[in-house]
Amino acid sequence: MLDVLVPSQTNNLNFVSANRIVSPRKLWSAYPVSVDVADFIQRSRQSITEILHGKDPRFLVIVGPCSIHDIDAAKEYASRLKSLSDNYSENLLIVMRVYFEKPRTTVGWKGFINDPKLDSSFDVEAGLTAARKLLINLAELEIPVATEVLDPVTPQYLGDLISWAAIGARTTESQTHREMVSGLSMPVGFKNNTDGNIQVAMNAMKSASGKHSFLGIDSDGRISVINSLGNLNTHIVLRGGENPNYEKRAVEEVARTLSEARLPSNLVIDCSHANSNYDFRQQRVVVDNLIQQLKHSNSSIVGLMLESNLNEGKQAIHLPKDIMKYGVSVTDGCIGWDETIDIISQVNDVFIQRQ
């Protein structure tokens, strides 16, 4: 339903309209979670939590497209990843990146939920619906899913299907996101600031672990005061800043700082973004360095993140759909599938050698 927002002398001067969409409860009812899917989500969250707290010796590998823009390509990637995950399940817990929302420094495509048709039609309800259907499909395949939580409303629609979530470098300082994390049901990684500062992420962990009361929506989409218990399963993701922070000295310094602050010192390393100097080809350089650290039993590194797709590189989002390349990112560049297999195999070999 479209409501035209009538401006007054002091209100709605820059707003035009409000489009009412389906409530979370109605979307859940249309696309419900089965008992088996709910059990899988619960088990995968528990496994990730135990890895983060050092209770599970496996290594966390969060890998997948920078962003989802093509549901068919995402399903094909997931099908391939399932086979890889099964092969390496003894040593690795592989979680698929399924990012539906993208923060923008200025302007640009804000992700599949915001604009699923890639044509500025902004059919958010269609985006939420397609996203939920995809997440159910992946859970039925028993593929754990990771995503970045950007809009504080979307977890009400999709949060029951997410196994791990990230808060990006631009939003880690946001009180709104810290409050939201305090009520989320899955483990959450806070990325360090874009300048490399980790104090903000540490503050975020402390804030999110506590109880909060804040404005949000309930299951019926009504504005409500939300009361949270606090999320004790948060950690830091090192994504680089003005300088990379994946190397041994940087990792040890961050782990020591966290330990001194009595915060969990287990870290996930983002091999992309500033750590790769925003060049997808350099992710392998980061991985090679991490492998050397893991060979020497650097126990503070419990996982890594890779941006990977069916095919390497990236393409312009404004190309006509009939000439867009299948399985190629429309946001950050990604490594291709063959390199993904090679990298994950090398990481797995490290843990075989430890046995």
C-alpha positions in Angstrom: 0.0 0.0 0.0 1.3 3.4 -1.0 0.8 6.3 1.4 1.5 9.8 0.1 3.3 11.8 2.8 1.8 15.3 2.9 4.3 17.9 3.8 3.5 20.5 6.5 5.5 23.6 7.3 8.1 21.7 9.2 7.6 18.0 8.4 7.9 15.6 5.4 9.6 18.3 3.4 12.0 15.9 1.7 9.9 12.7 2.0 7.4 11.8 -0.8 5.7 8.5 0.1 5.8 5.4 2.2 5.2 1.9 0.8 3.8 -0.6 3.3 5.1 -4.1 2.9 4.4 -7.6 4.3 5.0 -8.0 8.0 7.7 -10.4 9.2 5.0 -12.8 10.6 3.3 -13.0 7.2 6.5 -13.7 5.4 7.4 -16.4 7.9 3.9 -17.9 7.4 4.3 -17.9 3.6 7.8 -19.4 3.8 8.0 -21.3 7.1 11.0 -23.0 8.6 10.7 -26.7 9.0 11.8 -28.6 12.1 14.8 -30.0 10.3 15.9 -26.6 9.0 15.5 -25.0 12.5 17.6 -27.8 13.9 20.3 -27.3 11.3 20.5 -23.6 12.0 20.8 -24.2 15.7 23.5 -26.8 15.3 25.5 -24.6 12.8 25.3 -21.6 15.1 26.5 -23.7 18.0 29.4 -25.1 16.0 30.5 -21.6 15.0 30.2 -20.4 18.6 32.4 -23.3 19.8 35.0 -22.6 17.2 35.1 -18.9 18.3 35.5 -20.0 21.9 38.1 -22.6 21.2 35.9 -25.5 22.0 35.9 -26.9 18.5 39.3 -27.5 16.8 38.0 -26.9 13.3 38.7 -23.8 11.3 36.0 -21.4 10.2 36.0 -20.5 6.5 33.5 -17.9 5.4 33.5 -17.8 1.6 31.2 -16.7 -1.2 30.2 -13.8 -3.4 30.8 -10.2 -2.3 27.0 -9.8 -2.8 24.1 -11.8 -4.1 22.5 -10.4 -7.3 21.5 -13.6 -9.2 19.6 -16.3 -7.3 20.3 -19.0 -9.9 24.1 -18.3 -9.7 23.9 -18.3 -5.9 22.2 -21.7 -5.9 24.9 -23.1 -8.2 27.6 -21.7 -6.1 26.0 -23.3 -3.0 25.7 -26.7 -4.7 29.4 -26.6 -5.5 30.3 -25.4 -2.0 28.2 -28.2 -0.4 30.5 -30.8 -2.0 33.6 -28.9 -0.9 32.2 -28.6 2.6 31.4 -32.3 2.9 34.9 -33.2 1.7 36.6 -31.0 4.4 34.2 -31.3 7.2 36.6 -33.0 9.6 38.9 -29.9 9.7 36.9 -27.0 8.3 33.5 -25.5 8.9 32.6 -23.8 5.6 30.0 -21.1 5.8 28.6 -19.4 2.6 28.7 -15.6 2.3 25.1 -14.6 1.3 25.2 -10.8 1.5 21.9 -9.1 0.5 22.8 -5.6 1.8 25.7 -3.4 0.8 26.8 -0.2 2.6 27.8 2.6 0.2 30.4 5.2 0.8 28.4 7.7 -1.2 25.7 6.3 -3.6 25.2 3.1 -5.6 23.4 -0.2 -5.6 22.4 -1.0 -2.0 22.0 -4.7 -2.5 19.5 -7.4 -3.5 16.9 -6.7 -0.8 16.8 -3.0 -1.7 16.8 -3.4 -5.4 16.4 -7.1 -6.5 15.8 -6.3 -10.2 18.9 -4.1 -10.4 16.9 -1.5 -12.2 16.2 1.1 -9.4 12.6 -0.1 -9.0 13.3 -0.8 -5.3 10.9 -3.6 -4.9 11.9 -4.4 -1.3 9.1 -6.8 -0.6 10.2 -8.9 -3.6 13.8 -8.7 -2.4 12.9 -9.9 1.1 10.7 -12.7 -0.3 13.4 -14.0 -2.7 16.0 -13.7 0.0 14.0 -15.8 2.4 13.3 -18.4 -0.2 17.0 -18.7 -1.1 18.0 -19.0 2.6 15.5 -21.8 3.2 16.9 -23.6 0.1 20.4 -23.3 1.4 19.5 -24.5 4.9 17.7 -27.5 3.3 21.1 -28.3 1.6 22.7 -27.9 5.1 24.8 -25.0 4.1 25.4 -22.5 6.9 25.0 -18.9 5.9 26.8 -15.7 6.8 25.6 -12.2 6.0 26.2 -8.5 6.9 23.4 -7.0 8.9 23.0 -3.5 7.7 19.3 -2.4 8.0 18.1 -3.0 11.6 14.7 -4.1 10.3 15.8 -7.0 8.0 16.8 -9.4 10.8 13.1 -9.7 11.8 12.4 -11.1 8.3 15.5 -13.3 7.8 17.4 -13.6 11.1 16.0 -17.1 11.8 18.0 -18.5 8.8 21.4 -16.9 9.5 24.2 -18.8 11.2 26.8 -15.9 11.5 26.5 -12.2 10.9 28.9 -9.4 10.4 28.7 -5.7 11.3 30.7 -3.7 8.8 33.6 -1.3 9.4 31.3 1.7 8.7 28.6 0.6 11.2 30.6 -0.9 14.0 30.5 2.5 15.8 26.7 2.8 15.4 24.7 2.6 18.6 21.8 1.3 16.5 23.8 -1.6 15.3 25.2 -2.4 18.7 21.7 -2.5 20.2 20.5 -4.7 17.3 23.4 -7.1 17.9 22.5 -7.4 21.6 19.3 -9.1 20.5 20.5 -11.2 17.6 20.4 -15.0 18.0 23.6 -15.8 16.1 27.3 -15.1 16.6 28.4 -11.7 15.3 31.7 -10.4 14.1 32.5 -6.7 14.4 35.0 -5.4 11.8 37.6 -3.0 12.8 37.3 0.6 11.6 38.3 1.6 8.0 41.4 3.3 9.5 42.4 0.0 11.2 41.4 1.1 14.8 40.2 -1.9 16.9 39.1 0.1 19.9 35.7 0.9 18.3 35.1 -2.8 17.7 36.1 -3.6 21.2 33.6 -1.0 22.5 31.0 -2.6 20.2 31.6 -6.0 21.7 31.2 -4.6 25.2 28.1 -2.7 24.3 26.4 -5.6 22.5 27.0 -8.0 25.4 24.7 -5.9 27.6 21.0 -5.5 27.9 19.3 -2.8 25.8 15.9 -1.2 25.2 15.5 0.4 21.8 13.0 1.2 19.1 12.3 -1.5 16.5 9.5 -3.5 14.9 7.8 -6.6 16.3 6.7 -9.7 14.3 3.6 -7.8 13.0 5.7 -4.9 11.8 4.5 -2.5 14.5 6.8 0.0 16.0 7.8 -1.3 19.4 10.3 -0.9 22.3 12.6 -3.9 21.9 14.2 -5.3 25.1 17.3 -7.5 24.6 19.3 -9.8 26.8 22.8 -9.1 25.3 24.8 -11.2 22.9 27.8 -13.0 24.4 29.0 -14.5 21.1 30.7 -11.5 19.4 34.3 -11.2 18.2 36.5 -9.0 16.0 37.1 -9.4 12.3 40.4 -7.9 11.1 39.8 -6.4 7.6 42.8 -4.0 7.4 42.8 -0.3 7.5 45.5 2.3 6.6 47.8 -0.7 6.9 47.1 -4.5 6.6 46.4 -6.2 10.0 46.6 -9.9 9.0 50.4 -10.3 9.6 51.8 -12.1 12.7 52.8 -8.9 14.6 49.5 -7.2 14.0 47.5 -10.3 15.0 49.5 -10.9 18.1 49.1 -7.2 19.2 45.3 -7.3 18.7 45.0 -10.6 20.6 47.0 -9.2 23.4 44.9 -6.0 23.6 41.7 -8.1 23.6 43.0 -10.3 26.4 44.1 -7.4 28.5 40.6 -6.0 28.1 39.1 -9.4 29.2 37.5 -9.8 25.8 37.6 -13.0 23.6 40.9 -12.9 21.7 39.9 -15.3 18.9 40.0 -13.6 15.5 38.6 -14.0 12.0 40.8 -12.5 9.3 39.1 -10.9 6.3 41.4 -11.7 3.3 39.7 -9.0 1.2 39.0 -5.3 1.6 42.0 -3.3 2.9 44.0 -6.4 3.8 44.1 -7.2 0.0 44.5 -3.5 -0.9 41.1 -3.9 -2.5 42.5 -6.2 -5.2 40.7 -9.6 -5.2 43.9 -11.2 -6.7 45.8 -10.4 -3.5 43.5 -12.5 -1.3 45.9 -15.4 -2.0 48.8 -13.4 -0.6 46.8 -12.9 2.7 45.9 -16.6 2.8 49.5 -17.7 2.2 50.6 -15.6 5.2 47.8 -17.0 7.4 48.8 -20.5 6.4 52.3 -19.9 7.7 50.9 -18.5 11.0 48.6 -21.5 11.3 51.4 -23.9 10.7 53.0 -22.4 13.8 49.8 -22.9 15.8 48.7 -19.3 16.1 45.7 -20.2 18.2 44.2 -16.7 18.1 43.2 -17.1 14.4 40.1 -19.2 14.2 38.8 -18.3 10.8 39.1 -16.4 7.6 36.8 -14.7 5.0 37.2 -14.9 1.2 35.3 -13.1 -1.5 34.7 -15.8 -4.2 32.3 -16.4 -7.0 31.7 -18.9 -9.9 33.9 -16.7 -12.1 36.6 -14.2 -11.1 36.5 -10.4 -11.4 33.6 -8.0 -11.4 31.3 -6.3 -13.9 29.3 -3.1 -14.1 25.8 -3.5 -12.5 24.2 -1.2 -15.2 24.9 -3.6 -18.1 21.8 -4.9 -19.9 20.9 -8.2 -18.2 21.2 -10.2 -21.5 24.9 -9.3 -21.7 25.8 -9.6 -18.0 28.3 -12.4 -17.3 26.9 -15.3 -15.3 28.5 -15.8 -11.9 30.5 -12.6 -11.9 30.3 -10.1 -9.1 28.6 -6.7 -9.5 30.2 -5.3 -6.4 33.8 -6.1 -5.3 35.9 -8.4 -7.4 36.0 -12.0 -6.4 38.3 -14.9 -7.0 36.9 -17.7 -9.3 35.9 -21.2 -8.3 39.0 -23.0 -9.3 41.1 -20.7 -7.1 38.6 -21.1 -4.3 39.0 -24.9 -4.4 42.8 -24.5 -4.4 42.9 -22.1 -1.4 40.5 -24.1 0.7 42.4 -27.3 0.0 45.6 -25.6 1.1 44.0 -24.5 4.4 42.7 -28.0 5.0 46.2 -29.4 4.5 47.5 -27.4 7.4 45.1 -29.1 9.8 45.8 -32.6 8.3 49.5 -32.0 9.0 48.7 -31.1 12.6 47.1 -34.5 13.3 
